[in-house]
Amino acid sequence: MQAASFEEVLEQILAKDARYQRDAYLFVREALDHTQKLVNKGAKGQIRHVSPQELLSGIREYGLETFGPMAITVFEEWGIRTCKDFGEIVFIMVEHSLLAKTERDSRADFENGYDFDEAFRKPYLPQSKTAKSLPIAKIAKA
């Protein structure tokens, strides 16, 4: 019996759970590949496990590279509003044998990742919107 392909398993997931769009799962898989390349740089052919924190960092970087200032909008369209959603996607994929985890990995590892506004909006705001307001100097009357 032949193992089901990624696409077949993804179809089964989407039929049971419609919280996240198909592209969200594809993006997480691509972001994991991106993250593995970063963390395994210089590791002569060995691929080590990516921690949830490393994956969240890789997701942020890959999301900004891929979607720029539209990243948060794209994620929201896919049903992703917090890092916890990324964790749900990862663990759904784990439960369907599309990804692997260690005994130490859990959904809770994704709950306190980063604030989406800080991670995906702030890098594109003008500096005047991100810097604290400086007090206005009093103009001396002549």
N, CA, C and O atoms as a GROMACS GRO file, in nm:
protein
  568
    1MET      N    1   0.084  -0.119   0.000
    1MET     CA    2   0.000   0.000   0.000
    1MET      C    3   0.088   0.125   0.000
    1MET      O    4   0.183   0.134   0.078
    2GLN      N    5   0.057   0.217  -0.085
    2GLN     CA    6   0.136   0.338  -0.102
    2GLN      C    7   0.094   0.443   0.002
    2GLN      O    8  -0.024   0.461   0.030
    3ALA      N    9   0.194   0.512   0.058
    3ALA     CA   10   0.167   0.618   0.155
    3ALA      C   11   0.098   0.734   0.085
    3ALA      O   12   0.124   0.763  -0.032
    4ALA      N   13   0.011   0.800   0.158
    4ALA     CA   14  -0.060   0.915   0.102
    4ALA      C   15   0.037   1.030   0.081
    4ALA      O   16   0.129   1.050   0.160
    5SER      N   17   0.016   1.107  -0.025
    5SER     CA   18   0.101   1.223  -0.053
    5SER      C   19   0.064   1.338   0.040
    5SER      O   20  -0.040   1.336   0.106
    6PHE      N   21   0.151   1.437   0.043
    6PHE     CA   22   0.125   1.557   0.123
    6PHE      C   23  -0.011   1.616   0.085
    6PHE      O   24  -0.090   1.652   0.172
    7GLU      N   25  -0.036   1.626  -0.044
    7GLU     CA   26  -0.162   1.686  -0.092
    7GLU      C   27  -0.284   1.605  -0.048
    7GLU      O   28  -0.386   1.662  -0.011
    8GLU      N   29  -0.272   1.473  -0.053
    8GLU     CA   30  -0.384   1.389  -0.011
    8GLU      C   31  -0.413   1.406   0.138
    8GLU      O   32  -0.529   1.416   0.179
    9VAL      N   33  -0.307   1.408   0.217
    9VAL     CA   34  -0.324   1.426   0.361
    9VAL      C   35  -0.380   1.565   0.389
    9VAL      O   36  -0.466   1.581   0.476
   10LEU      N   37  -0.333   1.664   0.318
   10LEU     CA   38  -0.383   1.800   0.336
   10LEU      C   39  -0.532   1.808   0.303
   10LEU      O   40  -0.606   1.877   0.372
   11GLU      N   41  -0.576   1.738   0.201
   11GLU     CA   42  -0.718   1.734   0.167
   11GLU      C   43  -0.799   1.675   0.283
   11GLU      O   44  -0.908   1.724   0.314
   12GLN      N   45  -0.746   1.570   0.345
   12GLN     CA   46  -0.814   1.508   0.459
   12GLN      C   47  -0.823   1.607   0.576
   12GLN      O   48  -0.927   1.617   0.643
   13ILE      N   49  -0.715   1.679   0.601
   13ILE     CA   50  -0.714   1.778   0.709
   13ILE      C   51  -0.819   1.885   0.684
   13ILE      O   52  -0.898   1.918   0.772
   14LEU      N   53  -0.819   1.939   0.564
   14LEU     CA   54  -0.911   2.049   0.529
   14LEU      C   55  -1.057   2.003   0.534
   14LEU      O   56  -1.145   2.083   0.566
   15ALA      N   57  -1.083   1.878   0.502
   15ALA     CA   58  -1.219   1.825   0.507
   15ALA      C   59  -1.270   1.816   0.651
   15ALA      O   60  -1.390   1.829   0.676
   16LYS      N   61  -1.178   1.793   0.746
   16LYS     CA   62  -1.216   1.778   0.887
   16LYS      C   63  -1.211   1.910   0.965
   16LYS      O   64  -1.287   1.930   1.060
   17ASP      N   65  -1.121   1.999   0.924
   17ASP     CA   66  -1.095   2.120   1.003
   17ASP      C   67  -1.074   2.238   0.908
   17ASP      O   68  -0.970   2.247   0.841
   18ALA      N   69  -1.170   2.327   0.902
   18ALA     CA   70  -1.166   2.439   0.807
   18ALA      C   71  -1.117   2.569   0.870
   18ALA      O   72  -1.136   2.676   0.812
   19ARG      N   73  -1.053   2.562   0.987
   19ARG     CA   74  -1.007   2.686   1.052
   19ARG      C   75  -0.904   2.760   0.969
   19ARG      O   76  -0.903   2.884   0.966
   20TYR      N   77  -0.818   2.687   0.901
   20TYR     CA   78  -0.707   2.748   0.828
   20TYR      C   79  -0.715   2.711   0.679
   20TYR      O   80  -0.754   2.600   0.643
   21GLN      N   81  -0.679   2.806   0.596
   21GLN     CA   82  -0.680   2.785   0.452
   21GLN      C   83  -0.564   2.693   0.409
   21GLN      O   84  -0.463   2.682   0.479
   22ARG      N   85  -0.579   2.630   0.295
   22ARG     CA   86  -0.476   2.543   0.238
   22ARG      C   87  -0.340   2.612   0.233
   22ARG      O   88  -0.238   2.553   0.270
   23ASP      N   89  -0.338   2.736   0.189
   23ASP     CA   90  -0.212   2.808   0.175
   23ASP      C   91  -0.140   2.826   0.308
   23ASP      O   92  -0.017   2.840   0.310
   24ALA      N   93  -0.212   2.827   0.418
   24ALA     CA   94  -0.148   2.839   0.550
   24ALA      C   95  -0.060   2.718   0.576
   24ALA      O   96   0.052   2.732   0.626
   25TYR      N   97  -0.108   2.600   0.544
   25TYR     CA   98  -0.030   2.477   0.563
   25TYR      C   99   0.091   2.475   0.470
   25TYR      O  100   0.201   2.437   0.510
   26LEU      N  101   0.069   2.515   0.346
   26LEU     CA  102   0.180   2.519   0.250
   26LEU      C  103   0.286   2.618   0.295
   26LEU      O  104   0.406   2.591   0.286
   27PHE      N  105   0.241   2.734   0.344
   27PHE     CA  106   0.335   2.835   0.393
   27PHE      C  107   0.416   2.782   0.511
   27PHE      O  108   0.538   2.801   0.515
   28VAL      N  109   0.351   2.718   0.607
   28VAL     CA  110   0.423   2.665   0.724
   28VAL      C  111   0.529   2.564   0.680
   28VAL      O  112   0.641   2.563   0.732
   29ARG      N  113   0.494   2.480   0.584
   29ARG     CA  114   0.592   2.382   0.533
   29ARG      C  115   0.710   2.454   0.467
   29ARG      O  116   0.825   2.417   0.490
   30GLU      N  117   0.682   2.555   0.387
   30GLU     CA  118   0.790   2.632   0.323
   30GLU      C  119   0.872   2.708   0.426
   30GLU      O  120   0.994   2.716   0.414
   31ALA      N  121   0.806   2.764   0.526
   31ALA     CA  122   0.878   2.837   0.631
   31ALA      C  123   0.966   2.744   0.712
   31ALA      O  124   1.075   2.782   0.755
   32LEU      N  125   0.921   2.620   0.733
   32LEU     CA  126   1.004   2.522   0.802
   32LEU      C  127   1.128   2.490   0.718
   32LEU      O  128   1.238   2.482   0.772
   33ASP      N  129   1.111   2.471   0.588
   33ASP     CA  130   1.226   2.447   0.500
   33ASP      C  131   1.324   2.564   0.507
   33ASP      O  132   1.446   2.544   0.516
   34HIS      N  133   1.271   2.684   0.504
   34HIS     CA  134   1.352   2.806   0.513
   34HIS      C  135   1.430   2.808   0.646
   34HIS      O  136   1.549   2.838   0.649
   35THR      N  137   1.360   2.776   0.754
   35THR     CA  138   1.421   2.778   0.887
   35THR      C  139   1.527   2.670   0.900
   35THR      O  140   1.633   2.694   0.957
   36GLN      N  141   1.501   2.552   0.846
   36GLN     CA  142   1.600   2.444   0.852
   36GLN      C  143   1.727   2.482   0.778
   36GLN      O  144   1.837   2.450   0.823
   37LYS      N  145   1.713   2.549   0.666
   37LYS     CA  146   1.832   2.595   0.593
   37LYS      C  147   1.914   2.691   0.678
   37LYS      O  148   2.037   2.687   0.677
   38LEU      N  149   1.846   2.778   0.752
   38LEU     CA  150   1.916   2.875   0.835
   38LEU      C  151   1.986   2.809   0.954
   38LEU      O  152   2.103   2.837   0.979
   39VAL      N  153   1.915   2.723   1.026
   39VAL     CA  154   1.972   2.665   1.147
   39VAL      C  155   2.072   2.554   1.118
   39VAL      O  156   2.156   2.521   1.202
   40ASN      N  157   2.064   2.495   1.000
   40ASN     CA  158   2.156   2.387   0.965
   40ASN      C  159   2.269   2.433   0.874
   40ASN      O  160   2.344   2.351   0.821
   41LYS      N  161   2.282   2.564   0.858
   41LYS     CA  162   2.390   2.620   0.776
   41LYS      C  163   2.524   2.574   0.832
   41LYS      O  164   2.553   2.593   0.950
   42GLY      N  165   2.605   2.515   0.747
   42GLY     CA  166   2.736   2.469   0.790
   42GLY      C  167   2.736   2.335   0.861
   42GLY      O  168   2.842   2.287   0.901
   43ALA      N  169   2.620   2.272   0.876
   43ALA     CA  170   2.612   2.141   0.943
   43ALA      C  171   2.623   2.032   0.837
   43ALA      O  172   2.521   1.981   0.791
   44LYS      N  173   2.737   1.998   0.800
   44LYS     CA  174   2.771   1.904   0.693
   44LYS      C  175   2.672   1.789   0.673
   44LYS      O  176   2.695   1.677   0.717
   45GLY      N  177   2.561   1.819   0.606
   45GLY     CA  178   2.464   1.717   0.571
   45GLY      C  179   2.371   1.672   0.682
   45GLY      O  180   2.275   1.600   0.657
   46GLN      N  181   2.397   1.714   0.804
   46GLN     CA  182   2.309   1.676   0.915
   46GLN      C  183   2.196   1.777   0.928
   46GLN      O  184   2.218   1.898   0.924
   47ILE      N  185   2.077   1.726   0.945
   47ILE     CA  186   1.962   1.813   0.967
   47ILE      C  187   1.915   1.790   1.109
   47ILE      O  188   1.880   1.678   1.148
   48ARG      N  189   1.916   1.898   1.187
   48ARG     CA  190   1.871   1.883   1.325
   48ARG      C  191   1.729   1.937   1.339
   48ARG      O  192   1.681   2.012   1.255
   49HIS      N  193   1.666   1.898   1.446
   49HIS     CA  194   1.530   1.941   1.474
   49HIS      C  195   1.525   2.092   1.496
   49HIS      O  196   1.615   2.149   1.557
   50VAL      N  197   1.422   2.154   1.446
   50VAL     CA  198   1.400   2.298   1.464
   50VAL      C  199   1.306   2.315   1.582
   50VAL      O  200   1.198   2.256   1.585
   51SER      N  201   1.346   2.396   1.680
   51SER     CA  202   1.261   2.420   1.797
   51SER      C  203   1.143   2.509   1.757
   51SER      O  204   1.149   2.579   1.656
   52PRO      N  205   1.036   2.506   1.836
   52PRO     CA  206   0.923   2.595   1.808
   52PRO      C  207   0.964   2.743   1.801
   52PRO      O  208   0.913   2.816   1.716
   53GLN      N  209   1.054   2.786   1.889
   53GLN     CA  210   1.098   2.926   1.888
   53GLN      C  211   1.175   2.957   1.759
   53GLN      O  212   1.158   3.064   1.700
   54GLU      N  213   1.260   2.864   1.716
   54GLU     CA  214   1.332   2.884   1.590
   54GLU      C  215   1.235   2.888   1.473
   54GLU      O  216   1.251   2.969   1.381
   55LEU      N  217   1.135   2.801   1.476
   55LEU     CA  218   1.036   2.800   1.368
   55LEU      C  219   0.958   2.931   1.365
   55LEU      O  220   0.937   2.986   1.258
   56LEU      N  221   0.916   2.980   1.479
   56LEU     CA  222   0.844   3.109   1.481
   56LEU      C  223   0.930   3.221   1.425
   56LEU      O  224   0.882   3.307   1.352
   57SER      N  225   1.057   3.221   1.460
   57SER     CA  226   1.148   3.322   1.406
   57SER      C  227   1.160   3.307   1.254
   57SER      O  228   1.158   3.406   1.181
   58GLY      N  229   1.172   3.183   1.208
   58GLY     CA  230   1.180   3.157   1.065
   58GLY      C  231   1.052   3.194   0.993
   58GLY      O  232   1.057   3.247   0.881
   59ILE      N  233   0.938   3.167   1.055
   59ILE     CA  234   0.809   3.206   0.998
   59ILE      C  235   0.802   3.356   0.982
   59ILE      O  236   0.758   3.407   0.878
   60ARG      N  237   0.846   3.428   1.084
   60ARG     CA  238   0.843   3.574   1.078
   60ARG      C  239   0.930   3.624   0.962
   60ARG      O  240   0.887   3.704   0.879
   61GLU      N  241   1.054   3.574   0.958
   61GLU     CA  242   1.147   3.617   0.853
   61GLU      C  243   1.095   3.582   0.714
   61GLU      O  244   1.096   3.666   0.624
   62TYR      N  245   1.050   3.458   0.698
   62TYR     CA  246   1.001   3.413   0.568
   62TYR      C  247   0.874   3.488   0.528
   62TYR      O  248   0.854   3.522   0.411
   63GLY      N  249   0.788   3.513   0.625
   63GLY     CA  250   0.666   3.589   0.597
   63GLY      C  251   0.695   3.731   0.551
   63GLY      O  252   0.633   3.780   0.457
   64LEU      N  253   0.790   3.796   0.617
   64LEU     CA  254   0.827   3.932   0.578
   64LEU      C  255   0.894   3.933   0.440
   64LEU      O  256   0.868   4.022   0.359
   65GLU      N  257   0.980   3.834   0.414
   65GLU     CA  258   1.046   3.825   0.284
   65GLU      C  259   0.944   3.798   0.173
   65GLU      O  260   0.953   3.855   0.064
   66THR      N  261   0.849   3.712   0.200
   66THR     CA  262   0.754   3.668   0.099
   66THR      C  263   0.643   3.769   0.074
   66THR      O  264   0.607   3.796  -0.041
   67PHE      N  265   0.589   3.826   0.180
   67PHE     CA  266   0.470   3.910   0.167
   67PHE      C  267   0.493   4.056   0.202
   67PHE      O  268   0.405   4.140   0.180
   68GLY      N  269   0.608   4.089   0.258
   68GLY     CA  270   0.637   4.226   0.294
   68GLY      C  271   0.530   4.284   0.386
   68GLY      O  272   0.485   4.216   0.478
   69PRO      N  273   0.488   4.407   0.362
   69PRO     CA  274   0.391   4.472   0.450
   69PRO      C  275   0.252   4.407   0.446
   69PRO      O  276   0.166   4.440   0.527
   70MET      N  277   0.230   4.316   0.352
   70MET     CA  278   0.101   4.248   0.342
   70MET      C  279   0.096   4.119   0.425
   70MET      O  280  -0.007   4.052   0.428
   71ALA      N  281   0.206   4.083   0.492
   71ALA     CA  282   0.213   3.954   0.564
   71ALA      C  283   0.096   3.936   0.661
   71ALA      O  284   0.028   3.833   0.657
   72ILE      N  285   0.074   4.032   0.746
   72ILE     CA  286  -0.032   4.016   0.846
   72ILE      C  287  -0.170   4.004   0.780
   72ILE      O  288  -0.256   3.932   0.829
   73THR      N  289  -0.190   4.074   0.672
   73THR     CA  290  -0.318   4.067   0.599
   73THR      C  291  -0.337   3.928   0.538
   73THR      O  292  -0.445   3.871   0.545
   74VAL      N  293  -0.231   3.877   0.479
   74VAL     CA  294  -0.236   3.742   0.420
   74VAL      C  295  -0.264   3.638   0.528
   74VAL      O  296  -0.351   3.552   0.511
   75PHE      N  297  -0.193   3.647   0.639
   75PHE     CA  298  -0.214   3.551   0.748
   75PHE      C  299  -0.357   3.556   0.800
   75PHE      O  300  -0.419   3.452   0.824
   76GLU      N  301  -0.409   3.676   0.817
   76GLU     CA  302  -0.547   3.689   0.865
   76GLU      C  303  -0.646   3.627   0.766
   76GLU      O  304  -0.743   3.565   0.807
   77GLU      N  305  -0.620   3.644   0.638
   77GLU     CA  306  -0.705   3.584   0.535
   77GLU      C  307  -0.704   3.431   0.546
   77GLU      O  308  -0.804   3.366   0.518
   78TRP      N  309  -0.592   3.375   0.587
   78TRP     CA  310  -0.578   3.230   0.602
   78TRP      C  311  -0.631   3.180   0.736
   78TRP      O  312  -0.635   3.059   0.759
   79GLY      N  313  -0.671   3.270   0.825
   79GLY     CA  314  -0.721   3.231   0.956
   79GLY      C  315  -0.616   3.236   1.066
   79GLY      O  316  -0.641   3.190   1.178
   80ILE      N  317  -0.500   3.292   1.036
   80ILE     CA  318  -0.390   3.300   1.133
   80ILE      C  319  -0.387   3.440   1.192
   80ILE      O  320  -0.370   3.539   1.121
   81ARG      N  321  -0.404   3.447   1.326
   81ARG     CA  322  -0.405   3.577   1.393
   81ARG      C  323  -0.302   3.589   1.504
   81ARG      O  324  -0.272   3.699   1.551
   82THR      N  325  -0.249   3.475   1.547
   82THR     CA  326  -0.149   3.474   1.654
   82THR      C  327  -0.050   3.360   1.630
   82THR      O  328  -0.072   3.275   1.543
   83CYS      N  329   0.057   3.360   1.706
   83CYS     CA  330   0.154   3.250   1.698
   83CYS      C  331   0.090   3.117   1.737
   83CYS      O  332   0.132   3.012   1.690
   84LYS      N  333  -0.009   3.124   1.823
   84LYS     CA  334  -0.080   3.002   1.863
   84LYS      C  335  -0.140   2.933   1.740
   84LYS      O  336  -0.143   2.810   1.734
   85ASP      N  337  -0.188   3.011   1.644
   85ASP     CA  338  -0.242   2.952   1.520
   85ASP      C  339  -0.133   2.877   1.443
   85ASP      O  340  -0.158   2.770   1.388
   86PHE      N  341  -0.014   2.933   1.438
   86PHE     CA  342   0.096   2.860   1.373
   86PHE      C  343   0.121   2.728   1.446
   86PHE      O  344   0.146   2.626   1.382
   87GLY      N  345   0.116   2.730   1.578
   87GLY     CA  346   0.134   2.609   1.656
   87GLY      C  347   0.025   2.506   1.626
   87GLY      O  348   0.053   2.386   1.616
   88GLU      N  349  -0.098   2.552   1.612
   88GLU     CA  350  -0.208   2.461   1.578
   88GLU      C  351  -0.183   2.394   1.443
   88GLU      O  352  -0.202   2.273   1.428
   89ILE      N  353  -0.141   2.473   1.347
   89ILE     CA  354  -0.112   2.418   1.214
   89ILE      C  355   0.000   2.315   1.223
   89ILE      O  356  -0.011   2.206   1.166
   90VAL      N  357   0.107   2.349   1.293
   90VAL     CA  358   0.219   2.257   1.308
   90VAL      C  359   0.172   2.126   1.371
   90VAL      O  360   0.204   2.018   1.322
   91PHE      N  361   0.096   2.134   1.478
   91PHE     CA  362   0.056   2.012   1.548
   91PHE      C  363  -0.051   1.933   1.473
   91PHE      O  364  -0.059   1.811   1.488
   92ILE      N  365  -0.132   1.999   1.394
   92ILE     CA  366  -0.224   1.925   1.306
   92ILE      C  367  -0.140   1.846   1.206
   92ILE      O  368  -0.170   1.730   1.177
   93MET      N  369  -0.036   1.908   1.153
   93MET     CA  370   0.051   1.839   1.058
   93MET      C  371   0.127   1.725   1.127
   93MET      O  372   0.149   1.621   1.066
   94VAL      N  373   0.167   1.744   1.251
   94VAL     CA  374   0.233   1.638   1.327
   94VAL      C  375   0.138   1.521   1.346
   94VAL      O  376   0.176   1.406   1.324
   95GLU      N  377   0.015   1.551   1.386
   95GLU     CA  378  -0.085   1.446   1.409
   95GLU      C  379  -0.116   1.365   1.284
   95GLU      O  380  -0.160   1.251   1.293
   96HIS      N  381  -0.092   1.424   1.168
   96HIS     CA  382  -0.115   1.355   1.041
   96HIS      C  383   0.017   1.308   0.976
   96HIS      O  384   0.021   1.276   0.857
   97SER      N  385   0.122   1.305   1.057
   97SER     CA  386   0.253   1.254   1.014
   97SER      C  387   0.316   1.330   0.899
   97SER      O  388   0.396   1.275   0.822
   98LEU      N  389   0.281   1.458   0.886
   98LEU     CA  390   0.344   1.542   0.785
   98LEU      C  391   0.468   1.610   0.841
   98LEU      O  392   0.558   1.648   0.766
   99LEU      N  393   0.473   1.626   0.973
   99LEU     CA  394   0.589   1.683   1.043
   99LEU      C  395   0.618   1.595   1.163
   99LEU      O  396   0.536   1.514   1.205
  100ALA      N  397   0.737   1.613   1.219
  100ALA     CA  398   0.776   1.538   1.339
  100ALA      C  399   0.800   1.636   1.453
  100ALA      O  400   0.825   1.754   1.431
  101LYS      N  401   0.793   1.583   1.575
  101LYS     CA  402   0.819   1.664   1.693
  101LYS      C  403   0.902   1.581   1.790
  101LYS      O  404   0.914   1.460   1.777
  102THR      N  405   0.959   1.650   1.889
  102THR     CA  406   1.028   1.580   1.996
  102THR      C  407   0.933   1.571   2.115
  102THR      O  408   0.825   1.630   2.115
  103GLU      N  409   0.974   1.496   2.216
  103GLU     CA  410   0.892   1.484   2.337
  103GLU      C  411   0.876   1.619   2.408
  103GLU      O  412   0.778   1.640   2.480
  104ARG      N  413   0.972   1.707   2.388
  104ARG     CA  414   0.969   1.838   2.456
  104ARG      C  415   0.879   1.939   2.386
  104ARG      O  416   0.840   2.039   2.446
  105ASP      N  417   0.846   1.917   2.261
  105ASP     CA  418   0.766   2.013   2.184
  105ASP      C  419   0.618   2.002   2.223
  105ASP      O  420   0.565   1.892   2.242
  106SER      N  421   0.552   2.118   2.234
  106SER     CA  422   0.409   2.118   2.262
  106SER      C  423   0.343   2.240   2.198
  106SER      O  424   0.410   2.335   2.157
  107ARG      N  425   0.213   2.235   2.191
  107ARG     CA  426   0.137   2.349   2.137
  107ARG      C  427   0.165   2.475   2.220
  107ARG      O  428   0.170   2.586   2.166
  108ALA      N  429   0.183   2.458   2.349
  108ALA     CA  430   0.205   2.571   2.438
  108ALA      C  431   0.332   2.650   2.401
  108ALA      O  432   0.342   2.768   2.433
  109ASP      N  433   0.426   2.585   2.334
  109ASP     CA  434   0.549   2.653   2.294
  109ASP      C  435   0.522   2.768   2.198
  109ASP      O  436   0.605   2.858   2.183
  110PHE      N  437   0.408   2.766   2.133
  110PHE     CA  438   0.374   2.869   2.033
  110PHE      C  439   0.288   2.982   2.090
  110PHE      O  440   0.269   3.084   2.025
  111GLU      N  441   0.236   2.963   2.210
  111GLU     CA  442   0.138   3.057   2.264
  111GLU      C  443   0.193   3.196   2.292
  111GLU      O  444   0.123   3.296   2.272
  112ASN      N  445   0.314   3.205   2.339
  112ASN     CA  446   0.372   3.336   2.374
  112ASN      C  447   0.484   3.374   2.279
  112ASN      O  448   0.588   3.426   2.322
  113GLY      N  449   0.464   3.349   2.152
  113GLY     CA  450   0.567   3.378   2.052
  113GLY      C  451   0.597   3.526   2.039
  113GLY      O  452   0.685   3.577   2.109
  114TYR      N  453   0.527   3.594   1.954
  114TYR     CA  454   0.546   3.737   1.936
  114TYR      C  455   0.411   3.801   1.903
  114TYR      O  456   0.317   3.733   1.860
  115ASP      N  457   0.405   3.929   1.923
  115ASP     CA  458   0.288   4.008   1.889
  115ASP      C  459   0.290   4.032   1.738
  115ASP      O  460   0.391   4.077   1.684
  116PHE      N  461   0.180   4.004   1.671
  116PHE     CA  462   0.176   4.017   1.526
  116PHE      C  463   0.200   4.160   1.479
  116PHE      O  464   0.268   4.182   1.378
  117ASP      N  465   0.145   4.259   1.549
  117ASP     CA  466   0.168   4.398   1.509
  117ASP      C  467   0.317   4.431   1.515
  117ASP      O  468   0.372   4.492   1.423
  118GLU      N  469   0.382   4.391   1.624
  118GLU     CA  470   0.526   4.417   1.641
  118GLU      C  471   0.606   4.345   1.533
  118GLU      O  472   0.700   4.402   1.476
  119ALA      N  473   0.570   4.221   1.506
  119ALA     CA  474   0.647   4.138   1.414
  119ALA      C  475   0.625   4.172   1.268
  119ALA      O  476   0.719   4.169   1.189
  120PHE      N  477   0.502   4.204   1.230
  120PHE     CA  478   0.470   4.216   1.088
  120PHE      C  479   0.429   4.355   1.042
  120PHE      O  480   0.439   4.384   0.923
  121ARG      N  481   0.383   4.441   1.132
  121ARG     CA  482   0.345   4.577   1.091
  121ARG      C  483   0.456   4.678   1.120
  121ARG      O  484   0.490   4.761   1.036
  122LYS      N  485   0.511   4.667   1.240
  122LYS     CA  486   0.609   4.766   1.284
  122LYS      C  487   0.728   4.783   1.189
  122LYS      O  488   0.774   4.896   1.170
  123PRO      N  489   0.781   4.675   1.129
  123PRO     CA  490   0.896   4.694   1.040
  123PRO      C  491   0.867   4.786   0.921
  123PRO      O  492   0.960   4.837   0.858
  124TYR      N  493   0.740   4.808   0.889
  124TYR     CA  494   0.705   4.888   0.772
  124TYR      C  495   0.646   5.024   0.807
  124TYR      O  496   0.612   5.102   0.718
  125LEU      N  497   0.634   5.053   0.935
  125LEU     CA  498   0.583   5.184   0.976
  125LEU      C  499   0.692   5.289   0.962
  125LEU      O  500   0.810   5.259   0.981
  126PRO      N  501   0.654   5.410   0.929
  126PRO     CA  502   0.754   5.518   0.925
  126PRO      C  503   0.816   5.535   1.063
  126PRO      O  504   0.750   5.511   1.164
  127GLN      N  505   0.940   5.575   1.067
  127GLN     CA  506   1.011   5.590   1.195
  127GLN      C  507   0.934   5.683   1.290
  127GLN      O  508   0.935   5.662   1.411
  128SER      N  509   0.869   5.784   1.236
  128SER     CA  510   0.795   5.877   1.320
  128SER      C  511   0.679   5.808   1.394
  128SER      O  512   0.637   5.855   1.500
  129LYS      N  513   0.629   5.698   1.340
  129LYS     CA  514   0.519   5.624   1.404
  129LYS      C  515   0.571   5.524   1.507
  129LYS      O  516   0.496   5.480   1.594
  130THR      N  517   0.700   5.487   1.498
  130THR     CA  518   0.753   5.386   1.589
  130THR      C  519   0.834   5.447   1.702
  130THR      O  520   0.849   5.385   1.807
  131ALA      N  521   0.889   5.567   1.682
  131ALA     CA  522   0.968   5.632   1.787
  131ALA      C  523   0.874   5.699   1.887
  131ALA      O  524   0.765   5.743   1.852
  132LYS      N  525   0.919   5.706   2.010
  132LYS     CA  526   0.839   5.776   2.111
  132LYS      C  527   0.835   5.924   2.076
  132LYS      O  528   0.931   5.980   2.024
  133SER      N  529   0.724   5.984   2.105
  133SER     CA  530   0.711   6.127   2.078
  133SER      C  531   0.806   6.204   2.168
  133SER      O  532   0.810   6.183   2.290
  134LEU      N  533   0.881   6.292   2.107
  134LEU     CA  534   0.971   6.376   2.184
  134LEU      C  535   0.895   6.499   2.229
  134LEU      O  536   0.811   6.551   2.156
  135PRO      N  537   0.924   6.547   2.349
  135PRO     CA  538   0.854   6.668   2.394
  135PRO      C  539   0.887   6.785   2.304
  135PRO      O  540   1.001   6.802   2.260
  136ILE      N  541   0.787   6.865   2.278
  136ILE     CA  542   0.807   6.983   2.193
  136ILE      C  543   0.876   7.090   2.275
  136ILE      O  544   0.830   7.128   2.383
  137ALA      N  545   0.987   7.139   2.220
  137ALA     CA  546   1.065   7.241   2.292
  137ALA      C  547   0.984   7.371   2.294
  137ALA      O  548   0.919   7.409   2.197
  138LYS      N  549   0.991   7.437   2.408
  138LYS     CA  550   0.922   7.566   2.421
  138LYS      C  551   1.003   7.669   2.344
  138LYS      O  552   1.125   7.676   2.355
  139ILE      N  553   0.932   7.748   2.266
  139ILE     CA  554   0.999   7.852   2.189
  139ILE      C  555   1.008   7.976   2.277
  139ILE      O  556   0.909   8.026   2.330
  140ALA      N  557   1.132   8.023   2.290
  140ALA     CA  558   1.154   8.141   2.373
  140ALA      C  559   1.097   8.263   2.302
  140ALA      O  560   1.117   8.284   2.182
  141LYS      N  561   1.025   8.343   2.379
  141LYS     CA  562   0.970   8.466   2.319
  141LYS      C  563   1.079   8.570   2.318
  141LYS      O  564   1.150   8.588   2.417
  142ALA      N  565   1.091   8.640   2.207
  142ALA     CA  566   1.195   8.742   2.196
  142ALA      C  567   1.150   8.871   2.250
  142ALA      O  568   1.226   8.968   2.248
   0.00000   0.00000   0.00000
